[in-house]
Structure formats: C-alpha cells, structure tokens
Amino acid sequence: MAVDAADAAQIRSALVRLRRTTGLPVAFGGLVESGRRQVRISELSGTATTALSALAVTAGNGLGGRAVALSRPCAVTDYSVSRQISHEYDLPVAAEGLRSVLAVPVVVRRRVRGVLYGALRTAQPLGDRTLGAAVAAARDAEQALVLREEADELLAAAAPAPGPAGGAAGGAAWEQVREAHAALRALAPRITDPALRDELLRACGLLVAGGGPVPGPRLAPREVDVLACVAAGATNGEAAERLGVGAETVKSYLRSAMRKLGARTRTEAVASARRTGWLP
C-alpha cells in the first residue's frame, strides 16, 4: 500500500531527532496503514541491513504492536528474551542485531498514526531520559501531522466554493473561501517544516481570485495574515489570538498595511487588498 510521502517525511524527520537527542545508534519507524491495524516500517536510520524494511507490524504483536494497542511508549531491555511482548518479529530484529528497543506511538486526535523505534545492539536498560527524548520526537511528528490534517480539511472545505466572476465578493460560498484562507494563513507560521509551510502558502494562493497579487503595493506576509483575519470578521484581539501575537502587534501590522494600500479604514484596507489580489 502506498505511503503518503509528506507524512513519511515527518516520520523520517522525527527519527533523525530521536537519534540525535537519545544517542541511540538505530532508529526506524512507519505509519499505520489506512484501514488496517498494522504499521508498515518504511523509514530506517542507522540500520546495517534491510531486514526491517517494509515489515508489517500488527497491532498487539511485538514491541511496536504493543505500543499501538496500548497507545503508549513501550521498551524492552533484551528483545529476544523479553516476556513482555510476543515474538513474531524476532528474526528480522535479530538479523539487524538489536537488543534493547523502545517504541513510541505517534498519536493524532486520539488515533495512532505511526510508531517510532529506537534501539541499541547491546542489552542494557533504556532510562527515563532516553525514553523522554524519544517521546518528544514523537510529539514533534504528531504536531506536524495535526497541522497538515487541519490544512487539508480547510482546503477541502473551501474547494467546492466557486470563485466570483471578476473578483467581486459575493455569496456565502465565497465567504467560506475567505474564512478558509484566513485560517490557513494563521496556520502557516506554526509549521516548522519549511517545505510544508511553503506548500501551504502556495495553497493559500490558489484561493485568491486571479491567482495572486497584481502589480501595486507590496504587503509583508504578516500584514496579509492580519488582513485575512480582518476580512473574515475578526477583531484585533481575535486576530491576535489566531496568529499567536499581541494585540498591539496586530494593530501595527494593520496600520502598516492600511498605509501601503492608501486606506483610511479597516474596511477600505480589505477592499483594496482584494482588488490588488492579496485576499480572496
């Protein structure tokens, strides 16, 4: 079954962090396959063989399956002889030479979406500090996946809404597009992955009638963010909460945008931003 490339990239990034922060020499992981209670190991870091590649781990089986079933981190000091887990995957684990192993579920909206593993080739206890660092890496992956899901949902909600002829505002459907645009603009700065953030901002551009700004005033990204919130009916305080900044910062960006657009009021600024292609 095909793995979503963007989601797999988040698992890959989390494994890099896991190895860096825990000092564990081996890390691997994968996503839960859609419609199935199993994880497909798709990402390997520090492995010496391909024994674990594409391995399907069923919920409840082995260490990773136990982590999926319980929705919590699990660890064993010596995998092959541990009585805490079942042993369906002893052969590939032994082929890679792994002994001490931990598994941390990646949980998004109360659903396990993947598992991160870290391992040693020697049998020794993995302390709380190591497990805590592995959990932190999983939390990073969870946050990235949540943000991506939110962006996808907003785009899906806005997609059926047709663009207004000539760029003129009108209709409840187009107001939905504007709300989605504002929400996506507010979401983008929270995404730490530059490629994913750029992808989201490009998607914002697709919601703007005419495909983007026309020659004229050049607005800074945060000025557009504030105007998008204002266009969706947000007060300065509400815009500040959405964007994660102070109310005074919102006022500053709004004043700057109004000056560039030659607007005397918030309403005029929004109208001008729409005419010049900065807002839908």
Solvent accessible surface area in square Angstrom, and as a share of the most:
residue,aa,sasa,rsa
1,M,127,0.57
2,A,101,0.79
3,V,55,0.32
4,D,67,0.35
5,A,82,0.64
6,A,26,0.20
7,D,11,0.06
8,A,6,0.05
9,A,35,0.27
10,Q,15,0.07
11,I,1,0.00
12,R,118,0.43
13,S,68,0.44
14,A,4,0.03
15,L,2,0.01
16,V,82,0.47
17,R,69,0.25
18,L,0,0.00
19,R,83,0.30
20,R,163,0.59
21,T,63,0.37
22,T,23,0.13
23,G,62,0.59
24,L,9,0.04
25,P,55,0.34
26,V,0,0.00
27,A,0,0.00
28,F,7,0.03
29,G,0,0.00
30,G,0,0.00
31,L,18,0.09
32,V,32,0.18
33,E,12,0.05
34,S,92,0.60
35,G,87,0.84
36,R,120,0.44
37,R,150,0.55
38,Q,29,0.13
39,V,0,0.00
40,R,63,0.23
41,I,1,0.00
42,S,45,0.29
43,E,19,0.08
44,L,60,0.30
45,S,24,0.15
46,G,37,0.35
47,T,35,0.20
48,A,82,0.64
49,T,55,0.32
50,T,108,0.63
51,A,36,0.28
52,L,2,0.01
53,S,55,0.35
54,A,58,0.45
55,L,40,0.20
56,A,30,0.23
57,V,4,0.03
58,T,56,0.33
59,A,21,0.16
60,G,40,0.39
61,N,42,0.22
62,G,1,0.01
63,L,3,0.01
64,G,2,0.02
65,G,0,0.00
66,R,82,0.30
67,A,0,0.00
68,V,4,0.02
69,A,52,0.40
70,L,77,0.38
71,S,60,0.39
72,R,116,0.42
73,P,40,0.25
74,C,10,0.06
75,A,36,0.28
76,V,5,0.03
77,T,62,0.36
78,D,26,0.14
79,Y,8,0.03
80,S,63,0.40
81,V,106,0.61
82,S,14,0.09
83,R,242,0.88
84,Q,112,0.50
85,I,17,0.08
86,S,44,0.28
87,H,68,0.31
88,E,94,0.42
89,Y,24,0.09
90,D,38,0.20
91,L,152,0.76
92,P,24,0.15
93,V,12,0.07
94,A,65,0.50
95,A,62,0.48
96,E,5,0.02
97,G,34,0.33
98,L,6,0.03
99,R,95,0.35
100,S,0,0.00
101,V,2,0.01
102,L,0,0.00
103,A,0,0.00
104,V,0,0.00
105,P,3,0.02
106,V,0,0.00
107,V,39,0.22
108,V,3,0.01
109,R,126,0.46
110,R,236,0.86
111,R,140,0.51
112,V,12,0.07
113,R,29,0.11
114,G,0,0.00
115,V,0,0.00
116,L,0,0.00
117,Y,12,0.05
118,G,0,0.00
119,A,0,0.00
120,L,29,0.14
121,R,89,0.33
122,T,74,0.43
123,A,45,0.35
124,Q,87,0.39
125,P,108,0.68
126,L,31,0.16
127,G,43,0.41
128,D,128,0.66
129,R,221,0.81
130,T,26,0.15
131,L,49,0.25
132,G,40,0.39
133,A,21,0.16
134,A,0,0.00
135,V,33,0.19
136,A,33,0.26
137,A,0,0.00
138,A,0,0.00
139,R,100,0.37
140,D,69,0.36
141,A,3,0.02
142,E,20,0.09
143,Q,86,0.38
144,A,15,0.12
145,L,1,0.01
146,V,33,0.19
147,L,3,0.01
148,R,43,0.16
149,E,37,0.17
150,E,48,0.22
151,A,7,0.06
152,D,68,0.35
153,E,90,0.40
154,L,47,0.24
155,L,50,0.25
156,A,66,0.51
157,A,47,0.36
158,A,2,0.01
159,A,77,0.60
160,P,109,0.68
161,A,15,0.11
162,P,97,0.61
163,G,52,0.50
164,P,27,0.17
165,A,96,0.75
166,G,92,0.88
167,G,37,0.36
168,A,64,0.50
169,A,55,0.43
170,G,45,0.43
171,G,54,0.52
172,A,88,0.68
173,A,43,0.33
174,W,14,0.05
175,E,69,0.31
176,Q,82,0.36
177,V,2,0.01
178,R,7,0.03
179,E,99,0.45
180,A,5,0.04
181,H,4,0.02
182,A,0,0.00
183,A,32,0.25
184,L,0,0.00
185,R,31,0.11
186,A,10,0.08
187,L,6,0.03
188,A,3,0.02
189,P,62,0.39
190,R,120,0.44
191,I,4,0.02
192,T,125,0.73
193,D,45,0.23
194,P,82,0.52
195,A,72,0.56
196,L,15,0.07
197,R,71,0.26
198,D,68,0.35
199,E,80,0.36
200,L,8,0.04
201,L,62,0.31
202,R,158,0.58
203,A,12,0.09
204,C,2,0.01
205,G,27,0.26
206,L,152,0.75
207,L,21,0.10
208,V,11,0.06
209,A,36,0.28
210,G,87,0.84
211,G,65,0.63
212,G,12,0.12
213,P,61,0.38
214,V,70,0.41
215,P,134,0.84
216,G,42,0.40
217,P,41,0.26
218,R,155,0.57
219,L,14,0.07
220,A,39,0.31
221,P,97,0.61
222,R,53,0.19
223,E,8,0.03
224,V,4,0.02
225,D,5,0.03
226,V,0,0.00
227,L,0,0.00
228,A,2,0.02
229,C,0,0.00
230,V,15,0.09
231,A,19,0.15
232,A,26,0.20
233,G,63,0.60
234,A,2,0.02
235,T,75,0.44
236,N,33,0.17
237,G,44,0.43
238,E,85,0.38
239,A,0,0.00
240,A,8,0.06
241,E,143,0.64
242,R,104,0.38
243,L,12,0.06
244,G,69,0.66
245,V,44,0.25
246,G,42,0.40
247,A,45,0.35
248,E,119,0.53
249,T,53,0.31
250,V,0,0.00
251,K,75,0.32
252,S,56,0.36
253,Y,65,0.25
254,L,10,0.05
255,R,138,0.50
256,S,19,0.12
257,A,0,0.00
258,M,32,0.14
259,R,170,0.62
260,K,82,0.35
261,L,19,0.09
262,G,66,0.64
263,A,13,0.10
264,R,200,0.73
265,T,68,0.39
266,R,80,0.29
267,T,107,0.62
268,E,61,0.27
269,A,0,0.00
270,V,12,0.07
271,A,38,0.30
272,S,9,0.06
273,A,0,0.00
274,R,62,0.22
275,R,178,0.65
276,T,23,0.13
277,G,6,0.06
278,W,30,0.10
279,L,4,0.02
280,P,8,0.05
